Amino acid sequence: MAATGTAMYSQNSTQTGSTLAGAFPQVNGYAQNLDLIQIVGLGGSVLLNVDSTGVVHKAAVSPTNGTRIGQFQTRLTSSATVAQLFADAFSNPSLLDIFQAINIGGNAHYYLNYLGVASGS
């Protein structure tokens, strides 16, 4: 599945190359290696996280205290699939990508689709 023409959230790469590190440069202090996205249950526990390298983890692996894009709530439990968690956490009737990192040429070099599947780097 290719990237959609637009996304719910996007970030332009600020450095040469096409990596998430270019879109989210690491700095000393608070923003170091934060998750990009977390999906949390009603009780506040992190059910799924997309780490700083763009890997989707369900169940969440070492969720960070803060995110680069956001923390989103679901009404579902840990028994839900990745696709079900994304569908419940994001109101997305057009089935857009949830997130795209855009390179200097205007192309998505990393994208997270509406099913929670990550592609690219």
C-alpha positions as CSV (number, residue, x, y, z in Angstrom):
1,M,0.0,0.0,0.0
2,A,1.5,3.4,-1.0
3,A,1.4,6.5,1.1
4,T,-1.8,8.6,0.7
5,G,-1.7,12.1,-0.8
6,T,-1.9,13.7,2.6
7,A,-1.9,12.6,6.2
8,M,-3.5,13.5,9.5
9,Y,-0.1,14.6,10.8
10,S,3.1,15.3,9.0
11,Q,6.6,16.5,9.6
12,N,9.1,17.9,7.1
13,S,12.7,16.5,7.3
14,T,15.1,19.3,8.3
15,Q,18.3,17.6,7.4
16,T,19.6,16.1,4.2
17,G,18.6,12.5,3.7
18,S,15.3,10.7,4.3
19,T,15.0,9.3,7.8
20,L,12.9,9.9,10.8
21,A,16.0,11.2,12.5
22,G,16.0,14.1,10.0
23,A,12.3,14.8,10.7
24,F,12.8,14.6,14.5
25,P,16.4,15.6,15.3
26,Q,17.4,14.4,18.8
27,V,18.4,17.1,21.2
28,N,20.0,16.8,24.7
29,G,17.4,16.9,27.4
30,Y,13.6,16.3,27.4
31,A,13.0,15.4,23.7
32,Q,15.6,12.6,23.5
33,N,14.2,9.5,21.8
34,L,10.6,10.1,22.6
35,D,7.9,7.9,21.2
36,L,6.2,9.4,18.1
37,I,2.7,8.2,19.1
38,Q,1.1,6.4,22.0
39,I,-2.4,4.9,22.2
40,V,-3.7,4.7,25.8
41,G,-6.6,2.8,27.3
42,L,-9.3,4.4,29.5
43,G,-7.3,3.5,32.6
44,G,-4.3,5.4,31.3
45,S,-2.0,2.5,30.4
46,V,-0.1,2.6,27.1
47,L,-1.5,-0.2,24.9
48,L,0.6,0.6,21.8
49,N,3.5,2.9,21.0
50,V,5.3,3.9,17.9
51,D,8.9,4.4,19.0
52,S,11.4,7.1,17.9
53,T,12.6,4.9,15.1
54,G,9.0,4.4,13.7
55,V,8.5,0.9,14.9
56,V,5.0,0.0,16.0
57,H,4.8,-2.0,19.3
58,K,1.7,-3.8,20.6
59,A,2.0,-4.4,23.5
60,A,3.8,-1.2,24.2
61,V,7.6,-1.6,24.7
62,S,9.3,0.9,27.0
63,P,6.8,3.8,26.5
64,T,8.4,7.2,27.0
65,N,7.2,10.0,29.3
66,G,5.9,12.2,26.5
67,T,5.6,11.9,22.7
68,R,6.7,13.9,19.6
69,I,3.3,13.7,17.9
70,G,0.8,12.9,20.6
71,Q,-1.0,10.5,22.9
72,F,-4.4,9.3,21.8
73,Q,-7.1,7.5,23.7
74,T,-9.0,4.4,22.8
75,R,-12.1,2.8,24.4
76,L,-10.7,-0.6,23.6
77,T,-8.6,-3.0,25.7
78,S,-5.3,-4.7,25.2
79,S,-7.1,-7.6,23.4
80,A,-7.8,-5.4,20.4
81,T,-5.6,-5.6,17.3
82,V,-3.3,-2.9,16.1
83,A,-5.8,-2.0,13.3
84,Q,-8.7,-1.8,15.8
85,L,-6.7,0.4,18.2
86,F,-5.9,2.8,15.3
87,A,-9.5,2.9,14.0
88,D,-10.8,3.7,17.5
89,A,-8.2,6.2,18.5
90,F,-8.3,8.3,15.2
91,S,-11.5,9.6,13.5
92,N,-10.4,9.0,9.9
93,P,-13.3,8.3,7.5
94,S,-11.1,9.1,4.5
95,L,-8.5,6.4,5.5
96,L,-5.6,8.9,5.3
97,D,-2.2,8.0,6.6
98,I,-1.9,8.8,10.3
99,F,1.6,10.3,9.9
100,Q,4.0,11.0,7.1
101,A,7.6,12.2,7.3
102,I,8.2,14.3,4.2
103,N,11.6,14.6,2.5
104,I,13.1,17.7,0.8
105,G,11.5,16.7,-2.5
106,G,8.0,16.6,-1.0
107,N,7.7,12.8,-0.9
108,A,6.8,10.7,2.1
109,H,9.8,8.7,3.1
110,Y,8.1,7.2,6.1
111,Y,4.4,6.8,6.7
112,L,2.1,5.2,9.2
113,N,-1.1,4.1,7.5
114,Y,-4.6,4.0,9.0
115,L,-4.2,0.3,9.9
116,G,-1.1,1.1,12.0
117,V,1.4,-0.4,9.5
118,A,4.6,1.6,9.2
119,S,6.6,1.8,5.9
120,G,9.9,3.5,5.1
121,S,12.6,5.0,7.3
